[in-house]
């Protein structure tokens, strides 16, 4: 997958290395000329010097073919602007913005911009959001310890029941929407193809959930 990361600080640098080590094609945008050396010899991607809301810089980073954009600089304003440009102008499918101000994060999340507002879990959480892109993370609780995930029932799930997707303390089905009507299922409730399923999931159980519903992790 082609990913652009704006910023090579603590969070941006970790995300870039995680993605690069997993075989993703990573381009880092940073105004610091020493960004490449700061990322270290293990970083296999490329670095474009500049700011992530500059059109020429974005074009040099091949934003038009990017599949994900991570705004992880030290400036909330720069991250918001770059993320909105990536999503609204270049239509990058997966956009995540790192914000230091939790209030701003909440406001922009309401506007449909996925935001991360804590450094402690930021890098790992962004990595999960970007790489598990067949799972739609609708909301994160607390500091991201629990995610609300939306999926559509695959043919593999049709005819199976809720218990098949239940892992105590890790994965729980909380709602099924069928023909426009939502209901709270029981363990014996059966899935039908096309059902919209909402689950609460631990980030560490994302890959397990993908395997259970028959989705392949994108590389």
C-alpha positions in Angstrom: 0.0 0.0 0.0 1.2 3.5 -0.8 1.2 5.7 2.3 2.3 9.4 2.9 3.3 10.4 6.4 3.7 14.1 7.2 6.1 14.5 10.0 9.0 12.3 11.2 8.9 13.0 14.9 8.0 10.5 17.6 4.7 9.4 16.2 5.3 10.0 12.5 8.7 8.3 12.7 7.3 5.3 14.4 4.4 4.9 12.0 6.7 5.3 9.0 9.0 2.6 10.3 6.2 0.2 11.2 4.6 0.6 7.7 8.0 0.3 5.9 9.0 -2.8 7.9 5.7 -4.4 6.9 6.4 -3.9 3.2 4.3 -0.8 2.5 5.5 1.9 0.2 6.1 4.9 2.5 6.8 8.5 1.6 7.6 10.9 4.5 7.0 14.7 4.1 9.1 16.8 6.5 10.5 20.3 6.4 13.6 19.1 8.3 16.5 18.2 5.9 17.7 15.7 8.5 14.5 13.7 8.5 16.0 10.8 6.4 18.9 10.3 8.9 16.5 10.6 11.8 14.4 7.8 10.5 17.5 5.6 10.5 18.9 2.9 8.1 16.0 0.6 8.6 13.6 3.0 6.8 13.1 1.8 3.3 10.9 4.6 2.0 11.6 8.0 0.6 11.6 11.5 2.1 10.2 14.7 0.4 11.3 18.0 2.0 8.5 20.5 2.6 5.1 20.9 4.3 2.2 18.5 3.7 -0.3 21.2 2.7 1.8 22.5 -0.1 0.4 21.3 -3.4 3.8 21.0 -5.2 5.1 19.0 -2.2 2.1 16.7 -2.2 2.4 16.1 -5.9 6.1 15.3 -5.5 5.0 12.8 -2.9 2.6 11.3 -5.4 -0.5 12.1 -3.4 -2.7 11.3 -6.4 -1.9 7.6 -6.1 -1.7 7.5 -2.3 -4.0 5.0 -0.5 -3.4 6.6 3.0 -2.3 9.9 4.4 -1.1 10.4 8.0 -0.7 14.0 9.3 1.6 13.6 12.3 3.6 16.8 12.5 4.0 18.8 15.7 1.4 21.4 14.6 -2.3 20.8 15.0 -3.2 23.5 12.5 -0.8 22.0 9.9 -2.2 18.5 10.5 -5.8 19.6 10.1 -5.1 21.6 6.9 -3.0 18.8 5.3 -5.5 16.1 6.3 -8.5 18.0 4.9 -6.6 18.7 1.6 -5.6 15.0 1.3 -9.2 13.9 1.9 -11.3 16.6 0.2 -9.1 17.6 -2.7 -7.0 14.5 -3.6 -9.6 12.0 -2.3 -7.1 9.8 -0.4 -9.2 6.9 0.9 -7.6 6.7 4.4 -6.7 9.9 6.2 -5.6 10.2 9.8 -4.7 13.4 11.7 -2.6 13.5 14.9 -3.9 16.3 17.1 -2.5 17.4 20.5 -5.7 19.2 21.6 -8.3 16.6 22.5 -11.1 19.2 22.0 -10.0 19.9 18.4 -9.8 16.1 17.9 -13.4 15.6 19.0 -14.7 18.5 16.9 -13.0 17.3 13.7 -13.9 13.7 14.4 -17.6 14.9 14.3 -16.9 16.4 10.9 -15.7 13.0 9.6 -12.0 13.4 10.0 -10.4 10.5 11.8 -8.1 11.9 14.6 -5.6 10.6 17.1 -5.1 12.8 20.2 -2.7 10.9 22.5 1.0 10.2 21.9 1.1 7.1 24.1 -0.9 4.9 21.7 -0.8 7.1 18.6 1.8 5.2 16.4 0.3 1.7 17.0 -3.2 3.0 16.6 -2.5 4.8 13.3 -0.7 1.6 12.1 -3.9 -0.4 12.8 -6.2 2.1 11.2 -4.1 2.4 8.0 -3.3 -1.3 7.5 -6.7 -2.8 8.5 -8.4 -0.7 5.9 -11.1 -3.3 5.2 -12.4 -2.7 8.7 -14.2 0.6 9.2 -13.3 2.1 12.6 -16.4 4.1 13.4 -15.3 5.3 16.8 -12.6 4.9 19.4 -13.3 4.8 23.2 -11.1 6.2 25.9 -7.6 6.5 24.6 -8.2 4.0 21.8 -8.2 0.9 24.0 -11.5 -0.2 22.4 -12.7 0.5 18.9 -16.2 0.4 17.4 -15.8 -1.4 14.0 -18.4 -1.6 11.2 -18.3 -4.3 8.6 -20.6 -5.8 6.0 -21.4 -9.5 6.3 -19.4 -11.4 3.8 -20.6 -14.5 2.0 -18.4 -16.5 4.4 -20.4 -15.1 7.3 -23.8 -15.7 5.9 -25.6 -18.5 7.8 -23.2 -18.3 10.7 -24.3 -17.0 14.1 -23.0 -14.2 16.3 -21.2 -16.6 18.5 -18.8 -17.3 15.6 -17.6 -13.7 15.9 -17.5 -13.5 19.7 -14.2 -13.7 21.6 -14.7 -12.9 25.3 -13.0 -9.7 26.3 -11.7 -9.0 22.7 -14.5 -9.1 20.1 -18.2 -8.5 20.7 -21.1 -8.0 18.2 -23.2 -5.1 19.5 -25.6 -4.5 16.6 -26.8 -5.8 13.2 -28.6 -3.6 10.7 -30.7 -5.5 8.1 -32.9 -3.8 5.5 -32.5 -0.5 7.3 -33.5 -1.8 10.7 -31.0 -2.2 13.5 -31.3 -4.7 16.4 -29.2 -6.0 19.2 -28.4 -9.7 18.4 -28.2 -12.7 20.6 -25.4 -15.3 20.4 -27.6 -17.5 18.3 -28.6 -14.8 15.8 -27.6 -15.7 12.2 -25.9 -13.3 9.8 -27.3 -12.7 6.4 -25.2 -11.5 3.4 -25.3 -7.7 3.3 -25.9 -7.2 7.0 -24.2 -4.2 8.5 -22.4 -5.4 11.6 -21.1 -3.3 14.4 -18.6 -4.8 16.8 -16.4 -3.5 19.7 -12.9 -4.8 19.3 -9.5 -4.5 21.0 -6.8 -3.1 18.6 -4.8 -6.3 19.2 -7.7 -8.4 17.9 -8.1 -6.6 14.6 -6.1 -9.1 12.6 -8.0 -12.0 14.2 -11.3 -10.4 13.3 -10.2 -10.0 9.7 -9.4 -13.7 9.5 -12.7 -14.6 11.1 -14.7 -12.7 8.6 -12.6 -13.7 5.6 -10.8 -10.4 4.9 -7.2 -10.3 3.9 -4.9 -7.7 5.3 -3.7 -5.3 2.6 0.1 -5.0 2.0 
